[in-house]
Amino acid sequence: MHDVAKKIPTLPAGELEPFTLREPTLADIHYLVEMSTPARMLNQAQVGACYDEAYWRYTIHNVLETAESHFDITRFQRIIVDPKTGKDVGLVMLNGHTMRHTMMFVRIFTLDEGYSYREAMYPVLRQLLVAASEPNPFEKREAAKKAAKKVAEDRESAEGEDNKVKKDEAPASSRKFASIGIALDTQHPVYKFLEPHSEPFGETHRLYTRIPSYATFLQRVAPTLERRIAESCLAGITATLRLNFFRKVEGSSGKQLEVVIDDGKIVSASDDYVEPSPRAQMEAARERKAAAKAAGVADKKPLVFKAEFAPLTFTRLVVGDLSLDEMLSFYSQASVEGEEAKMLLKIMFPKSVFHFDLFWW
């Protein structure tokens, strides 16, 4: 994340913003869903939040009607409008820090085709800083209640017009946003434009995953792994992948893992694989060679890839939290035998991008 508030230029005197913002209504839900898909958000993440109709109905309407505190309203969204045509051309959504209320994070910034992010980002962010600091519906209701109560008290005390709350007094906002964090995908144009001109703001959220059985999990996601293999330079490979985790610990179902791949397809995976003794391996090799000789074909040694990882650390590679190179660098117990073995692991388990949007409702 990056803080860009201090880098947003002011609008030159006498000029009008090339884009304006309007508040969405229930009639806009279809447009909001359409503009907040991963593809429209230019989001690489395959795992993350899904902004569906229920989400938008809650954030633009339900919570505004039922909020019991300003802490309940942490989302702020506006539709971007082209004032020349009056057409809706994009969507921007951000959430405010519910504890400090000094920073807000841009989590969605999408534009229709034909519109430039470079031309839109500063006009939109300028207006967001102002609009997001204004009183929200809850604060307006609370201000109206206080004003009505004050008027009633003044009437009862008959202290005169001077003590009455004026009708044109505006409710105060409890938020004074001083910073904007860009929480967009690192490949998003706005992120790329603003990253060199912004101050880093650490992301504190991390992925935590427990996989009790690697074998069961890999068989469940086999279609995805097979697709990755098929689209790689190892398409159609037949090999056995054997991983050693040194010891079985609580939270895992075995200390070794064997994955058998035949013609690019995962045919089996086992958590209870046990490395054969040297004698058993020698006898198996003799039997294989004898069978090949009897069949009149050349003996072909099975392709076996071996790797070692400290207990439970393999999870970080499987879920894409770390790349294989990072695993080998971070963990002294991690090792992989051979370049082809490294290639297969990198193909099956590439580092992934995750879309963190912590929101409960």
Secondary structure, DSSP 8 states (H G I E B T S, - for coil): -EE-GGG-----TT---SSEEE---GGGHHHHHHHTSTTTTT---SEE----HHHHHIIIIIHHHH-SSGGG--EEEEEEEETTTTEEEEEEEEEE-TTT-SEEEEEEEEE-TT--HHHHHHHHHHHHHHHTTS--HHHHHHHHHHHHHHHHHHHHHT--GGGS--TT-----S----EEEE-S-TTSHHHHHHGGGSEE-----------S-HHHHHHHTHHHHHHHHHTSTTTT--EEEEEE-SS--TT-S-SEEEEEEETTEEEEEESS-----HHHHHHHHHHHHHHHHHHTS------EEEEE--TTTHHHHHTTSS-HHHHHHH-TT-EE-SHHHHHHHHHHS----EE------
